[in-house]
Amino acid sequence: MADYEDWDAGRAADIIAGLVGLEGATLPILHAVQATFGYVPREVVPMVAEALNMSRAEVHGCITFYHDFRAEPAGRRVLKLCRAEACQAAGADALHQQVLGELGVSWHGTTADGGVTVEPVFCLGLCACGPSAMLDDAPMARMTAAGLRAALRAGDGAPMAARVAI
């Protein structure tokens, strides 16, 4: 689970100023903003646009094109479920429907208590042992609904074996 800072325009300006000199600075700035605040607030778009001599539309286009950027804060935990073909062949679609139903969310949704955001991904590189998932940046293979439930109950300190259904 990540600890994010509350939105602060001054902090965002510092992040931008620290990265503006990079070649192709747009993505590093947006990633740094999201790493700091947990999402890319709409208030940062004009700040990035001005710093990089871009239009607001260009910055917004980058944010909406790349699936890893969020326009809203995520839940305390982020569950990414692989939707690639290998995981589909291993039963991921049925697993996804069950998990989304149990959590009461749809893709990109966050549970009512703010605990979990569920995001689709298209390949986690665990193709031989799908269906795969990633919870708070920890990859998990051969997932079942019970395995995902256990992983969500376990805190960050849980050993990987407790979070992986084998």
Secondary structure in CASP SS format (residue, H / E / C, confidence):
PFRMAT SS
TARGET T0000
AUTHOR 0000-0000-0000
METHOD secondary structure of the structure
MODEL  1
M C 1.00
A C 1.00
D C 1.00
Y C 1.00
E C 1.00
D C 1.00
W C 1.00
D C 1.00
A H 1.00
G H 1.00
R H 1.00
A H 1.00
A H 1.00
D H 1.00
I H 1.00
I H 1.00
A H 1.00
G H 1.00
L H 1.00
V C 1.00
G C 1.00
L C 1.00
E C 1.00
G C 1.00
A C 1.00
T H 1.00
L H 1.00
P H 1.00
I H 1.00
L H 1.00
H H 1.00
A H 1.00
V H 1.00
Q H 1.00
A H 1.00
T H 1.00
F H 1.00
G C 1.00
Y C 1.00
V C 1.00
P C 1.00
R C 1.00
E C 1.00
V H 1.00
V H 1.00
P H 1.00
M H 1.00
V H 1.00
A H 1.00
E H 1.00
A H 1.00
L H 1.00
N C 1.00
M C 1.00
S C 1.00
R H 1.00
A H 1.00
E H 1.00
V H 1.00
H H 1.00
G H 1.00
C H 1.00
I H 1.00
T H 1.00
F H 1.00
Y C 1.00
H C 1.00
D C 1.00
F C 1.00
R C 1.00
A C 1.00
E C 1.00
P C 1.00
A C 1.00
G C 1.00
R C 1.00
R E 1.00
V E 1.00
L E 1.00
K E 1.00
L E 1.00
C E 1.00
R C 1.00
A C 1.00
E H 1.00
A H 1.00
C H 1.00
Q H 1.00
A H 1.00
A C 1.00
G C 1.00
A H 1.00
D H 1.00
A H 1.00
L H 1.00
H H 1.00
Q H 1.00
Q H 1.00
V H 1.00
L H 1.00
G H 1.00
E H 1.00
L H 1.00
G C 1.00
V C 1.00
S C 1.00
W C 1.00
H C 1.00
G C 1.00
T E 1.00
T C 1.00
A C 1.00
D C 1.00
G C 1.00
G C 1.00
V E 1.00
T E 1.00
V E 1.00
E E 1.00
P E 1.00
V E 1.00
F C 1.00
C C 1.00
L C 1.00
G C 1.00
L C 1.00
C H 1.00
A H 1.00
C H 1.00
G C 1.00
P C 1.00
S C 1.00
A E 1.00
M E 1.00
L E 1.00
D C 1.00
D C 1.00
A E 1.00
P E 1.00
M E 1.00
A C 1.00
R C 1.00
M C 1.00
T C 1.00
A H 1.00
A H 1.00
G H 1.00
L H 1.00
R H 1.00
A H 1.00
A H 1.00
L H 1.00
R H 1.00
A C 1.00
G C 1.00
D C 1.00
G C 1.00
A C 1.00
P C 1.00
M H 1.00
A H 1.00
A H 1.00
R H 1.00
V C 1.00
A C 1.00
I C 1.00
END
